[in-house]
Amino acid sequence: MMSIDYTDLIPNNVELGADRTLQRALEAWQPNYRNWWLEMGPEGTHDLDIYLRTAISAEPSGWAQFGHVKMPDYRWGIFLAPRDPERAIGFGEHRGQPAWQEVPGEHRANLRRIIVTQGDTEPASVEQQRHLGLTAPSLYDLRNLFQVNVEEGRHLWAMVYLLHRFFGRDGREEADALLERRSGDTDNPRILGAFNERTPDWLAFFMFTYFTDRDGKFQLCALAESGFDPLARTTRFMLTEEAHHMFVGESGVARVIQRTCEVMKAHDLRDPAQVRALGVIDLETIQRYLNFHFSVTIDLFGADQSSNAAGFYSAGLKGRFEETKRADDHVLKDRVYPVLTVADGRLTEHEAPMLTALNEVLRDDFIRDSHGGVARWNKIIEKHGLPFRLKAPHKAFNRRIGQLAGVHVTPDGQVVAAAEWQAGAAHWLPTEADRAFVAALMGRVVEPGRFANWIAPPPVGINRQPIDFSYVRFD
């Protein structure tokens, strides 16, 4: 069996070298992970030298070391944020008690479920994106895709560490299962629906990393409040990398919009067909992609009323976004929160107990945060003197989870009949023709400093490197 050098191959701050039980567990899991990466990781990349950022410590000087590396040789590390020995549980029925350093027996099953669900999203996104490198619009974008991929792999290692370290045989079995499920597989799919959707093109990838990785931000922030200190510390460090994924998404969409606006302005065009004829993505199609990814992502927060969410909070397992900044009692038994329902053919709000509405609280935090990027994209359009504006759809639009599942709501929040919704869907969501058009633009560009026609170059390079730097070396 392969022996692992814990100070070199797996940078860590959890004393792997001193824990023989953990060593044996990881020695059994690591070859399976490598096999999964070779089978389901980015296609056709194993011999490429890629300019990647590697975390080698949790300190500010150590979590972002840059250099060319082959992806199968990437040093996936395990890092927890520094421990605060005075940290107390900040919410729920155990508020004020010392944070747990071991798993409380009564919460074992729920903590395992939380960790497995989060861990399952990490390899899922790699699987969803594995073909994108074949159609990259530039070396800059190709490198950013690969950086996202290896960091999702590192986040999987982080969750697997918790399973192996704290959950014994059950944890080992769950860690194995994380490598057995496959995104979109009929018989053994990933746990959450959005992670079984295809990511067929780069516009979808940019939308995914803006919206769906933003869901990751809010879920990780909620877990960073956990009374189980190892989980809180693990997710706090993961958030340092999640920010880059959202940057890739926001800046990628911005560059698509920038290029489209440049072409529209130069040729005085408004008609989407004429815009498409010049080889860029029309703003109307960008809006439909936005609608799809926004609506799929907000379903990830779960049902609008959930006894599980209430139980996780009351037990001190999962808090709210920025829990410590909220001015309330952090117990919430007497608090209420507005939740949408349908009455007399219209959307209306009713007050629900906040404890059971915590998924909705987190969803609304996400929505407010998402609107910021949409506003910044609109500034690009406005700067070019064009009247079009992008808009995030109503949160009841295209829902598949909770009380709004199956309710036919337009992007502007109007409840309509099923036939009217179906007639409008081609204007609101990407059609097969839209996806075929975008796919037809996807041709690989790998000359340093060159970019596909449908996307603008970035304003600056990575880590102060020039735009025409060889971010990926093919020989």
Secondary structure, 3 states (H helix, E strand, C coil): CCCCCCCCCCCECCCHHHCHHHHHHHHHHHHHHHHHHHHHCCCCCCCCEEEEEECCCCCCCCCCEEEEECHHHCCCCECCCCCCCCCECCCCCCCCCECECCCCHHHHHHHHHHHHHHHHHHHHHHHHCCCHHHHCCCHHHHHHHHHHHHHHHHHHHHHHHHHHHHCHHHHHHHHHHHCCCCCCCCCCCCCCHHHHCCCCCHHHHHHHHHHHHHHHHHHHHHHCCCCEHHHHHHHHHHHHHHHHHHHHHHHHHHHHHHHHHHHHHHHCCCCHHHHHHCCCCCHHHHHHHHHHHHHHHHHHHCCCCCHHHHHHHHCCCCCCCCHHHCCCCCCCCCCEEEEEEEECCEEEEEEEECCCCHHHHHHHHHHHHHHHHHHHHHHHHHHCCCCCCCCCCCCCCCCCCHHHCCCCECCCCCECCHHHHHHHHHHHCCCHHHHHHHHHHCCCCCCCCCCCCCCCCCCCCHHHCCCCCCCEECC
